[in-house]
Amino acid sequence: MRRLFTSVGFGWTIRIVGFVWLGSLFVANLLIRPRLKPRKSLTGKVVDLSALKDTRFLLLGMAIFFSDLGLFGPITFLTSYALAQGLDPNLAYYIIAILNVGSCIGRVVPGILADKIGPYVSI
């Protein structure tokens, strides 16, 4: 996107990214298959808010929201912070991509370990 900003401008950069997402979405919708057949059709409510009456579920939802906010909020400002610390701009704009590559290890290795050792069970 950084290179597109300078060559075609902001408007066309956003349009190009949208077209890439649209193409990816089109291919994904062609390839997706349901694992299980649906039991019933959606004749009732699409969103059931009665689950929020359960206090434990409501607190869990709030905890997940604030946990994700604390986890992903700082990532928003990571590039700006790197630039403010004097990091080379060519590297600062790729720092989030580098962070995501590093997180792949944390996503793959626990799954492999769980297959070999077994799942973590707390008593």
trRosetta pair geometry for C-beta under 8 A, 3 or more apart (Angstrom, degrees):
i j d omega theta_ij theta_ji phi_ij phi_ji
1 4 5.4 -58 -146 40 37 112
1 5 6.3 49 154 -32 69 97
1 13 5.6 89 -153 -177 80 121
1 17 6.5 11 -95 -68 109 128
2 5 5.9 -44 -155 20 31 115
2 6 7.4 18 154 -7 59 102
2 93 5.3 29 -56 177 149 163
3 6 6.2 -62 -159 39 36 103
3 7 6.2 14 155 -6 71 115
4 7 5.9 -69 -138 47 33 99
4 8 5.5 -31 -173 36 77 105
4 12 7.2 -134 172 104 106 87
4 13 4.1 133 119 -111 118 97
4 16 6.1 -132 -150 53 153 148
5 8 7.9 -70 -110 56 9 65
5 9 7.0 11 -159 -156 45 14
5 10 6.2 24 -131 -81 84 60
5 13 5.4 -1 -75 -60 58 158
8 12 4.0 -86 143 85 119 133
8 13 6.1 153 78 -54 102 72
8 16 7.4 88 74 -24 153 135
9 12 5.5 77 64 24 86 98
9 13 6.7 -144 97 -13 40 95
10 13 5.6 -62 -149 34 28 115
10 14 6.5 23 160 -16 66 105
11 14 6.2 -62 -157 35 27 105
11 15 6.5 23 150 -15 64 109
12 15 5.2 -51 -142 40 40 115
12 16 6.1 45 156 -23 69 102
13 16 5.9 -53 -148 34 28 110
13 17 6.5 27 154 -15 63 106
14 17 5.8 -53 -147 38 32 110
14 18 6.3 36 152 -21 64 107
15 18 5.5 -56 -149 37 31 115
15 19 6.4 33 153 -20 66 103
16 19 5.7 -51 -148 34 32 111
16 20 6.5 34 152 -19 64 102
17 20 5.7 -51 -150 34 34 113
17 21 6.5 33 151 -16 65 105
18 21 5.7 -54 -147 38 33 110
18 22 6.1 35 153 -22 66 107
19 22 5.4 -51 -142 36 32 114
19 23 6.3 34 156 -19 64 103
20 23 5.9 -54 -150 36 29 110
20 24 6.4 28 153 -16 63 107
21 24 5.7 -56 -147 39 32 111
21 25 6.1 34 154 -21 66 107
22 25 5.7 -53 -145 37 29 113
22 26 6.4 35 153 -23 63 104
23 26 5.6 -51 -148 32 31 114
23 27 6.6 27 156 -14 64 104
24 27 5.9 -56 -149 38 31 108
24 28 6.2 31 153 -19 66 109
25 28 5.6 -55 -143 38 31 112
25 29 6.2 29 158 -18 65 106
26 29 6.0 -58 -148 37 26 107
26 30 6.6 25 153 -18 61 106
27 30 5.8 -57 -152 35 33 112
27 31 6.3 16 157 -9 67 114
28 31 6.0 -68 -145 44 29 102
28 32 6.1 36 160 -36 68 108
29 32 6.0 -42 -132 19 30 113
34 37 6.6 98 113 -92 135 39
34 38 7.4 -67 -163 -34 158 78
38 41 7.1 84 122 -84 134 44
40 43 7.4 -72 153 8 106 100
42 46 6.1 42 -176 -98 131 77
45 48 5.3 116 97 -79 128 71
48 51 6.1 80 110 -14 95 98
49 52 5.4 -26 -179 14 73 118
50 53 5.7 -26 -175 2 58 117
51 54 6.1 -41 -175 21 55 110
51 57 5.5 -94 164 129 90 158
52 57 6.9 -126 -108 99 33 111
52 58 5.3 76 -157 -87 67 104
52 61 7.8 -48 -110 23 84 154
53 58 7.9 174 43 -40 5 122
54 57 4.1 58 88 14 112 113
54 58 6.6 169 86 -14 57 86
55 58 5.6 -57 -145 39 32 112
55 59 6.2 29 158 -16 67 107
56 59 5.9 -56 -146 39 28 108
56 60 6.3 32 153 -21 63 107
57 60 5.6 -53 -147 36 31 114
57 61 6.4 33 154 -19 64 104
58 61 5.8 -53 -150 35 30 112
58 62 6.5 27 153 -15 64 106
59 62 5.7 -54 -145 39 34 110
59 63 6.1 36 154 -22 66 107
60 63 5.7 -54 -145 36 30 112
60 64 6.4 29 156 -18 64 105
61 64 5.9 -55 -147 36 29 109
61 65 6.4 32 153 -21 63 106
62 65 5.6 -53 -149 34 33 115
62 66 6.4 21 159 -9 67 106
63 66 6.2 -59 -145 42 29 101
63 67 6.0 31 156 -21 64 112
64 67 5.6 -56 -141 39 29 114
64 68 6.2 27 160 -16 65 107
65 68 6.1 -61 -151 39 25 105
65 69 6.3 26 152 -21 63 109
66 69 5.3 -49 -143 36 35 117
66 70 6.3 34 157 -17 65 104
67 70 5.9 -58 -150 39 29 108
67 71 6.3 23 153 -16 64 111
68 71 5.5 -58 -141 41 33 109
68 72 5.7 -2 173 9 72 113
69 72 6.9 -64 -124 52 19 85
69 73 5.2 34 173 -41 60 119
70 73 6.2 -32 -112 22 17 117
70 74 7.8 14 180 -10 46 101
71 74 7.9 -89 170 30 19 94
71 75 7.7 7 141 -14 58 114
72 75 5.3 -52 -157 30 51 120
72 76 7.2 66 149 -33 70 90
73 76 6.0 -46 -170 11 38 115
73 77 7.9 5 150 4 64 101
74 77 6.1 -69 -160 46 47 97
74 78 6.7 74 144 -60 73 87
75 78 5.3 -22 -152 -18 42 123
75 96 6.4 94 -177 -123 98 107
75 99 7.2 -166 -130 106 108 159
77 80 5.0 -59 -163 48 69 115
77 81 5.5 73 138 -29 87 103
78 81 5.7 -56 -145 37 28 111
78 82 6.3 30 156 -21 64 105
78 95 5.9 -143 138 104 112 121
78 96 5.9 130 75 -75 134 89
78 99 7.2 -25 164 -25 168 154
79 82 5.7 -53 -147 34 31 111
79 83 6.5 30 154 -17 64 105
79 92 5.4 103 -155 157 73 90
79 93 6.0 47 -140 -104 126 45
79 95 6.1 167 -92 45 67 113
79 96 6.4 -47 -52 -27 100 108
80 83 5.8 -56 -151 37 31 110
80 84 6.3 31 152 -19 65 107
81 84 5.6 -55 -147 37 32 112
81 85 6.4 27 154 -16 65 107
82 85 5.8 -59 -148 39 31 108
82 87 4.2 -41 171 36 89 142
82 91 7.6 -123 161 107 136 86
82 92 4.0 172 107 -130 121 96
82 95 5.3 157 -47 -15 163 162
83 86 7.9 70 178 -53 31 14
83 87 6.4 -80 -81 54 32 87
83 89 6.3 39 -111 -99 101 77
83 92 4.9 90 -63 -174 76 166
87 91 5.7 -104 164 83 105 110
87 92 4.6 130 98 -72 114 99
87 95 7.5 39 130 -59 160 136
88 91 4.5 69 72 16 97 106
88 92 6.6 -169 86 -18 44 88
89 92 5.3 -51 -132 33 35 116
89 93 6.5 32 170 -19 66 102
90 93 6.9 -58 -155 30 22 103
90 94 7.4 3 152 -1 55 113
91 94 5.9 -73 -156 46 38 103
91 95 6.6 62 148 -59 71 89
92 95 5.7 -27 -154 -15 36 119
94 97 5.0 -55 -165 43 68 116
94 98 5.9 73 136 -26 84 100
95 98 5.5 -50 -147 36 35 114
95 99 6.4 42 151 -23 65 103
96 99 5.4 -48 -148 34 35 116
96 100 6.5 37 151 -19 64 102
97 100 5.7 -52 -149 35 33 112
97 101 6.6 37 151 -20 64 101
98 101 5.7 -50 -150 33 34 112
98 102 6.6 34 151 -17 63 105
99 102 5.7 -56 -152 37 32 112
99 103 6.5 31 151 -21 65 106
100 103 5.5 -52 -146 34 35 112
100 104 7.2 55 150 -36 60 88
101 104 5.8 -34 -165 4 38 117
102 105 6.3 -42 -175 18 47 110
102 106 7.6 34 138 -4 66 104
103 106 5.2 -54 -158 42 55 113
103 107 6.3 52 145 -21 76 104
104 107 5.6 -61 -149 38 35 109
104 108 6.0 19 160 -11 72 113
105 108 6.3 -64 -137 42 26 99
105 109 5.6 18 174 -15 67 119
106 109 6.7 -39 -110 37 23 106
106 110 7.0 22 -177 -12 52 109
107 110 7.4 -69 -161 33 17 101
107 111 7.3 9 152 -10 54 115
108 111 6.0 -69 -162 38 35 111
108 112 6.4 28 152 -17 72 109
109 112 5.7 -56 -146 38 35 110
109 113 6.2 33 157 -17 68 107
110 113 5.5 -55 -142 41 33 111
110 114 6.1 37 157 -24 67 104
111 114 5.7 -51 -145 34 30 112
111 115 6.7 32 153 -20 62 102
112 115 5.8 -53 -155 32 33 112
112 116 6.6 18 153 -8 66 109
113 116 5.9 -65 -146 45 33 103
113 117 5.4 -5 171 13 75 117
114 117 6.6 -61 -114 56 23 86
114 118 6.8 -42 -163 129 56 12
114 119 5.4 33 -153 -91 106 56
114 120 7.4 -76 -104 -14 98 77
